Amino acid sequence: MRITRIDIRSFRRFGEVSLRPAPGVNMLVGANGAGKTTVLEALHLMAYGRSFRGKPSDGLIQQGSDALEVFVEWAGVDGRHRKVGMRHGGREWTGRLDGEDVTSLGELCAALAVITFEPGSHNLIMGGAEGRRRFLDWGLFHVEPMFIGYWRRYSRALKQRNALLKTGASLAQLDAWDHELVSAGAPLTAYRERYVAELKEPVLKAAGELAPELQLFDLEFSPGWRTDLGEFADALLIQRDRDRQSGFTSVGPHRADWELKFATGLTRDHLSRGQAKSSALAVLLGQAVHYAEHTGSWPVIALDDVASELDATHQQRVFDWLSAVDVQVFVTGTQVPQALSDWGEEVQLFHVEQGQIEA
C-alpha cells in the first residue's frame, strides 16, 4: 500500500495543501505547531473515522469553515490505483470511494489501512479496556470479513437488552435478547481470542527487537466475563439478577480486554511511561506484520514526533526495523532524527510552515 497523493482542506491550520509522498520514508519537519501532526491526523481520519486527537467536532475544522475535506490516492499491492475522499462537518459527513458515493463509514475506513504511533499511544497499554478492544476490532475488521457483521449484531442486541433492563422487562423479554446476544457474542469472542493468539508471535518478535529490556513473553486475552462461570450464556444467566438491579449488562464481549505479560513481573499499573510507549509500539508494529501476512500488503506506518517519544537507542531500533520491511512511512519532528540522518535520498523531506507544505 503506497499513498501517492494527499489533499487537505480546512483542516486545523491548513487552508488547502497537497502532498505527493515518496513510496518509502516521508519526513515532515517544522516548528512546533506548524501542522506536521495534522497530516498524520488526516490519514488517521480516513482509516479510523476519527483523529487520534479527537472527533472532527473537536476543533479539527479550520475556524471560519463549515467542513474539512481529505482526499487520499494510493496504489495497492496489485498495482491498482484507488482513491478515497471525505467531507466532514463535525456532525455529518459524506464520502466517496473510487468514484462512488459511500454511506457507511466502515466501508470508507476499510479501504485504507494506517497504523499510527503518537504521543497518546501509551494509553493502548496503560489506559482503559475500550481502547484495547478498539485495537483488536480494527485489526479483525481488516482481516476477517465476517467479523463486522457479528460486531454490529452484538452492539444492537446489547443496546436493546440494556434498554429492557432499565425498564424492568420480563424474563421472557430478556430471554429473547439473551439468545441474540449469545448468538452474536460467542463468535465475536472466538474471533478476538484467535486474533490475540495470532498476534502473539509478531508482537513478541517486534518487542524483542525494539525493546528487549521489557522481557515481554505473552499476550493474555480476557473475554469479558470470569471464565470459571462457564461459557458466555452461563455467565449471562448467572449475572441476570444483578443486571436487573443495576440496569445494565455486566458481562460480555463489550467488557473484553487483553494484557501484556512481562518476565520481570511488571503489570500495566507499574510500567513507566517510556516502557508503555515501547510496549505500545511493539504491539502496533506486530499488528502491521499480522496485517501484511494476511492481506499481502503492508499498511501505512505513521510515527508522530518520534524523537520526543523515544530515546536515541529506541529510535535507531525502530528505523532499523522499518528498513527491513517494504513499507511506506510518515514521520514528523522538529528536525530529522539522527537515526534517519544516514538514509540520504531514501528519505523524502517535507517542510511544514505557516499552513504550507513544501518538498
C-alpha positions as a printed NumPy array, in Angstrom:
array([[  0.   ,   0.   ,   0.   ],
       [  1.653,   3.224,  -1.211],
       [ -0.016,   6.624,  -0.857],
       [  0.721,   8.794,  -3.87 ],
       [ -1.331,  11.884,  -3.078],
       [ -2.877,  13.607,  -0.055],
       [ -5.084,  16.705,  -0.35 ],
       [ -6.218,  18.501,   2.81 ],
       [ -8.639,  21.418,   3.034],
       [ -9.839,  23.434,   6.054],
       [ -8.174,  21.022,   8.476],
       [ -6.768,  22.816,  11.545],
       [ -4.052,  25.216,  10.246],
       [ -4.304,  24.106,   6.621],
       [ -6.491,  26.086,   4.267],
       [ -5.589,  23.954,   1.262],
       [ -2.464,  21.827,   0.813],
       [ -1.421,  18.925,  -1.371],
       [  1.286,  16.358,  -0.742],
       [  2.936,  13.859,  -3.121],
       [  4.707,  11.405,  -0.798],
       [  7.502,   9.039,  -1.747],
       [  6.986,   5.261,  -1.524],
       [  9.476,   4.894,   1.344],
       [ 10.115,   7.213,   4.279],
       [  8.492,  10.649,   4.284],
       [  9.824,  13.08 ,   6.903],
       [  7.725,  16.133,   7.77 ],
       [  9.865,  18.757,   9.511],
       [  8.773,  22.026,  11.065],
       [  8.456,  24.042,  14.248],
       [  6.062,  23.065,  16.989],
       [  2.517,  23.961,  15.984],
       [  3.357,  24.217,  12.288],
       [  0.866,  21.499,  11.314],
       [  3.045,  18.405,  10.875],
       [  0.787,  16.222,  13.011],
       [ -2.259,  17.374,  11.049],
       [ -1.084,  15.386,   8.023],
       [ -0.99 ,  12.215,  10.126],
       [ -4.359,  13.129,  11.639],
       [ -5.83 ,  13.348,   8.147],
       [ -4.552,   9.871,   7.28 ],
       [ -5.79 ,   8.515,  10.618],
       [ -9.213,  10.071,   9.992],
       [ -9.526,   8.218,   6.691],
       [ -8.501,   4.897,   8.275],
       [-10.427,   5.107,  11.562],
       [-13.189,   7.673,  11.078],
       [-11.678,   9.942,  13.721],
       [ -8.421,  11.69 ,  14.553],
       [ -6.199,  10.304,  17.29 ],
       [ -6.614,  13.75 ,  18.901],
       [-10.398,  13.746,  18.946],
       [-13.557,  13.777,  16.858],
       [-13.988,  16.075,  13.838],
       [-16.233,  18.243,  16.023],
       [-13.379,  18.777,  18.493],
       [-11.568,  21.622,  16.756],
       [-10.351,  19.817,  13.639],
       [-12.267,  22.08 ,  11.256],
       [-10.467,  25.316,  10.445],
       [-12.065,  28.336,  12.051],
       [-14.412,  30.035,   9.621],
       [-15.024,  26.885,   7.557],
       [-18.09 ,  24.691,   7.743],
       [-16.316,  21.415,   6.953],
       [-12.93 ,  19.795,   6.473],
       [-12.004,  17.722,   3.428],
       [ -9.431,  14.986,   2.939],
       [ -8.583,  13.153,  -0.28 ],
       [ -6.12 ,  10.26 ,  -0.47 ],
       [ -4.933,   8.329,  -3.51 ],
       [ -2.819,   5.203,  -3.298],
       [ -1.606,   2.129,  -5.141],
       [ -2.381,  -1.306,  -3.768],
       [ -0.201,  -4.408,  -3.834],
       [ -1.834,  -5.397,  -7.135],
       [ -0.871,  -2.038,  -8.667],
       [ -4.493,  -0.879,  -8.729],
       [ -4.851,   2.839,  -8.075],
       [ -7.521,   3.716,  -5.546],
       [ -8.871,   6.955,  -4.138],
       [-10.997,   7.943,  -1.196],
       [-12.391,  11.295,  -0.103],
       [-14.274,  12.6  ,   2.905],
       [-16.018,  15.848,   3.748],
       [-16.81 ,  16.189,   7.443],
       [-18.786,  18.988,   9.05 ],
       [-18.383,  17.784,  12.624],
       [-21.765,  16.078,  12.827],
       [-22.435,  14.868,   9.306],
       [-20.086,  13.547,   6.658],
       [-20.086,  12.483,   3.022],
       [-17.595,  10.186,   1.368],
       [-16.578,   8.739,  -1.977],
       [-14.542,   5.631,  -2.685],
       [-13.152,   5.003,  -6.152],
       [-15.616,   7.477,  -7.644],
       [-18.722,   6.074,  -5.933],
       [-20.701,   7.556,  -3.04 ],
       [-20.28 ,   5.748,   0.266],
       [-22.926,   5.75 ,   3.001],
       [-21.131,   3.547,   5.551],
       [-18.18 ,   4.929,   7.484],
       [-16.998,   1.359,   7.949],
       [-16.799,   0.825,   4.195],
       [-14.858,   4.055,   3.808],
       [-12.36 ,   3.204,   6.566],
       [-11.873,  -0.367,   5.372],
       [-10.226,   0.844,   2.177],
       [ -7.091,   2.453,   3.633],
       [ -5.013,   0.865,   6.413],
       [ -2.878,   3.161,   8.57 ],
       [ -1.173,   2.253,  11.85 ],
       [ -0.29 ,   5.285,  13.956],
       [  2.171,   5.712,  16.817],
       [  1.602,   9.062,  18.519],
       [  2.105,  10.711,  21.936],
       [ -1.059,   9.12 ,  23.32 ],
       [ -0.217,   5.579,  22.193],
       [  0.925,   4.586,  25.693],
       [ -2.776,   4.569,  26.598],
       [ -3.129,   1.437,  24.479],
       [ -1.244,  -0.289,  27.3  ],
       [ -1.989,   1.837,  30.368],
       [ -5.453,   3.196,  29.539],
       [ -8.919,   1.68 ,  29.712],
       [-10.068,  -1.524,  28.053],
       [-12.144,   0.286,  25.411],
       [ -9.008,   1.357,  23.53 ],
       [ -7.612,  -2.158,  23.576],
       [-10.916,  -3.594,  22.287],
       [-10.893,  -0.981,  19.516],
       [ -7.357,  -2.081,  18.623],
       [ -8.466,  -5.727,  18.263],
       [-11.59 ,  -4.849,  16.34 ],
       [ -9.736,  -2.621,  13.864],
       [ -7.375,  -5.479,  13.059],
       [-10.193,  -8.013,  12.735],
       [-12.221,  -5.61 ,  10.624],
       [ -9.445,  -5.74 ,   8.02 ],
       [ -8.577,  -9.446,   8.052],
       [-11.89 , -11.201,   8.923],
       [-14.761, -10.172,   6.594],
       [-17.401, -11.87 ,   8.789],
       [-16.352, -10.096,  11.962],
       [-18.105,  -6.77 ,  11.379],
       [-21.473,  -8.478,  10.978],
       [-21.223, -10.162,  14.361],
       [-19.933,  -6.928,  15.919],
       [-22.948,  -4.981,  14.65 ],
       [-25.399,  -7.684,  15.738],
       [-23.901,  -7.771,  19.208],
       [-23.918,  -3.98 ,  19.544],
       [-27.59 ,  -3.793,  18.59 ],
       [-28.562,  -6.638,  20.934],
       [-26.611,  -5.11 ,  23.826],
       [-28.344,  -1.779,  23.331],
       [-31.759,  -3.454,  23.336],
       [-31.011,  -5.599,  26.398],
       [-29.743,  -2.613,  28.369],
       [-32.863,  -0.654,  27.465],
       [-35.02 ,  -3.528,  28.718],
       [-33.038,  -3.829,  31.943],
       [-33.633,  -0.138,  32.661],
       [-37.407,  -0.549,  32.242],
       [-37.734,  -3.698,  34.354],
       [-38.583,  -6.02 ,  31.466],
       [-39.984,  -9.505,  31.965],
       [-37.815, -12.609,  31.987],
       [-39.372, -13.716,  28.699],
       [-38.289, -10.499,  27.016],
       [-34.777, -10.866,  28.397],
       [-34.621, -14.496,  27.211],
       [-35.094, -13.387,  23.604],
       [-32.336, -10.772,  23.716],
       [-30.027, -13.032,  25.732],
       [-30.271, -15.55 ,  22.912],
       [-29.395, -12.897,  20.326],
       [-26.583, -11.561,  22.494],
       [-25.021, -15.019,  22.792],
       [-25.579, -15.851,  19.115],
       [-23.522, -12.818,  18.1  ],
       [-21.232, -12.609,  21.13 ],
       [-19.882, -16.161,  21.045],
       [-18.394, -15.941,  17.514],
       [-17.291, -12.354,  18.218],
       [-15.311, -13.61 ,  21.202],
       [-13.888, -16.519,  19.21 ],
       [-12.579, -14.122,  16.553],
       [-10.952, -11.895,  19.159],
       [ -9.401, -14.793,  21.044],
       [ -7.916, -16.245,  17.87 ],
       [ -6.661, -12.829,  16.781],
       [ -4.806, -12.299,  20.061],
       [ -3.263, -15.756,  19.705],
       [ -2.126, -14.914,  16.152],
       [ -0.738, -11.536,  17.246],
       [  1.443, -13.104,  19.913],
       [  4.316, -14.186,  17.652],
       [  4.761, -10.931,  15.655],
       [  4.3  ,  -8.76 ,  18.777],
       [  6.816, -10.716,  20.855],
       [  9.269, -10.7  ,  17.953],
       [  8.901,  -6.933,  17.496],
       [  9.303,  -6.369,  21.245],
       [ 12.46 ,  -8.481,  21.281],
       [ 13.976,  -6.369,  18.507],
       [ 12.751,  -2.939,  19.637],
       [ 12.785,  -3.195,  23.433],
       [ 14.394,  -6.446,  24.647],
       [ 14.757,  -4.984,  28.131],
       [ 10.977,  -5.271,  28.565],
       [ 11.194,  -9.096,  28.512],
       [  7.711,  -9.351,  27.039],
       [  6.696, -13.009,  26.829],
       [  2.923, -13.282,  26.413],
       [ -0.4  , -11.697,  25.437],
       [ -3.38 , -12.761,  27.513],
       [ -6.993, -12.372,  26.383],
       [ -9.961, -11.822,  28.719],
       [-13.362, -12.467,  27.077],
       [-15.373, -10.089,  29.274],
       [-16.525, -12.464,  31.984],
       [-14.946, -14.783,  34.533],
       [-14.176, -17.993,  32.691],
       [-14.872, -20.035,  35.831],
       [-18.538, -19.111,  35.301],
       [-18.519, -21.15 ,  32.093],
       [-19.462, -20.018,  28.596],
       [-20.942, -16.609,  27.807],
       [-24.521, -17.922,  28.039],
       [-23.811, -19.327,  31.516],
       [-22.202, -16.111,  32.746],
       [-25.1  , -14.046,  31.362],
       [-27.658, -16.193,  33.184],
       [-25.722, -16.17 ,  36.462],
       [-25.456, -12.361,  36.369],
       [-29.066, -11.756,  35.316],
       [-30.423, -10.763,  38.746],
       [-27.539,  -8.359,  39.303],
       [-28.033,  -6.893,  35.824],
       [-31.728,  -6.298,  36.54 ],
       [-30.817,  -4.447,  39.717],
       [-28.094,  -2.319,  38.116],
       [-29.889,  -1.703,  34.822],
       [-27.053,  -2.728,  32.508],
       [-25.339,  -5.849,  31.155],
       [-22.303,  -6.542,  33.332],
       [-20.659,  -9.37 ,  31.373],
       [-19.931,  -9.997,  27.715],
       [-17.653,  -9.11 ,  24.805],
       [-18.295,  -5.404,  25.435],
       [-16.075,  -5.835,  28.517],
       [-13.336,  -7.869,  26.809],
       [ -9.682,  -6.941,  27.288],
       [ -6.128,  -8.126,  26.704],
       [ -2.92 ,  -7.687,  28.646],
       [  0.817,  -7.97 ,  28.061],
       [  2.817, -10.27 ,  30.31 ],
       [  6.416,  -9.464,  31.276],
       [  9.005, -11.889,  32.64 ],
       [ 10.041,  -9.196,  35.12 ],
       [  6.625,  -9.4  ,  36.751],
       [  5.661,  -5.873,  35.698],
       [  1.985,  -5.083,  35.135],
       [  0.43 ,  -2.197,  33.227],
       [ -0.031,  -0.329,  36.506],
       [  3.706,  -0.435,  37.22 ],
       [  5.097,   0.421,  33.781],
       [  6.855,   3.73 ,  33.311],
       [  5.558,   5.982,  30.545],
       [  8.614,   5.102,  28.436],
       [  8.07 ,   1.371,  28.921],
       [  4.416,   1.743,  27.988],
       [  5.363,   3.612,  24.805],
       [  7.883,   0.937,  23.804],
       [  5.302,  -1.757,  24.528],
       [  2.638,   0.039,  22.507],
       [  4.988,   0.45 ,  19.548],
       [  5.817,  -3.276,  19.608],
       [  2.105,  -4.119,  19.664],
       [  1.307,  -1.73 ,  16.808],
       [  4.15 ,  -2.975,  14.599],
       [  3.181,  -6.552,  15.44 ],
       [ -0.294,  -5.733,  14.189],
       [  1.23 ,  -4.324,  10.993],
       [  3.092,  -7.596,  10.447],
       [ -0.091,  -9.599,  11.002],
       [ -1.967,  -7.377,   8.547],
       [  0.746,  -7.861,   5.914],
       [  0.791, -11.63 ,   6.39 ],
       [ -2.976, -11.92 ,   5.991],
       [ -3.616,  -9.387,   3.223],
       [ -0.378,  -9.45 ,   1.235],
       [  0.022,  -5.689,   1.643],
       [  1.677,  -3.602,   4.342],
       [ -0.375,  -0.876,   5.997],
       [  0.993,   2.662,   6.018],
       [  3.004,   3.417,   9.184],
       [  2.691,   6.894,  10.762],
       [  5.094,   7.971,  13.541],
       [  4.261,  11.298,  15.165],
       [  7.064,  13.236,  16.885],
       [  9.087,  10.063,  17.283],
       [ 12.222,  11.882,  18.504],
       [ 10.297,  13.197,  21.505],
       [  8.587,   9.89 ,  22.225],
       [ 11.601,   7.548,  22.063],
       [ 15.23 ,   7.917,  23.108],
       [ 18.046,   7.692,  20.536],
       [ 18.626,   3.957,  21.087],
       [ 14.989,   3.033,  20.567],
       [ 14.703,   5.364,  17.574],
       [ 17.613,   3.564,  15.945],
       [ 15.989,   0.192,  16.575],
       [ 12.691,   1.38 ,  15.11 ],
       [ 14.235,   2.673,  11.888],
       [ 16.422,  -0.427,  11.591],
       [ 13.241,  -2.492,  11.881],
       [ 11.457,  -0.381,   9.254],
       [ 14.408,  -0.589,   6.865],
       [ 13.998,  -4.368,   6.756],
       [ 10.379,  -4.303,   5.528],
       [  8.735,  -2.954,   2.38 ],
       [  6.534,  -0.313,   3.971],
       [  5.654,   3.341,   3.427],
       [  6.327,   5.508,   6.48 ],
       [  5.359,   9.031,   7.537],
       [  7.436,  10.622,  10.321],
       [  7.089,  14.045,  11.948],
       [  9.578,  16.043,  14.005],
       [ 11.163,  19.422,  14.562],
       [ 14.267,  18.01 ,  12.9  ],
       [ 15.391,  14.823,  11.171],
       [ 16.122,  12.122,  13.787],
       [ 19.758,  11.05 ,  13.997],
       [ 18.671,   7.515,  13.177],
       [ 17.484,   8.762,   9.757],
       [ 20.402,  11.086,   9.02 ],
       [ 22.371,   8.436,   7.1  ],
       [ 19.476,   7.383,   4.88 ],
       [ 20.151,  10.217,   2.431],
       [ 17.986,  10.186,  -0.694],
       [ 15.926,   7.307,   0.693],
       [ 14.076,   9.894,   2.793],
       [ 11.709,  12.407,   1.197],
       [ 11.794,  15.617,   3.243],
       [  8.834,  17.984,   3.552],
       [  8.998,  21.357,   5.296],
       [  5.838,  22.436,   7.087],
       [  5.403,  26.109,   7.967],
       [  2.507,  28.552,   8.345],
       [ -0.07 ,  26.225,   6.867],
       [  2.043,  25.268,   3.858],
       [  3.987,  22.132,   2.911],
       [  6.988,  22.169,   0.571],
       [  9.049,  19.223,  -0.602]])
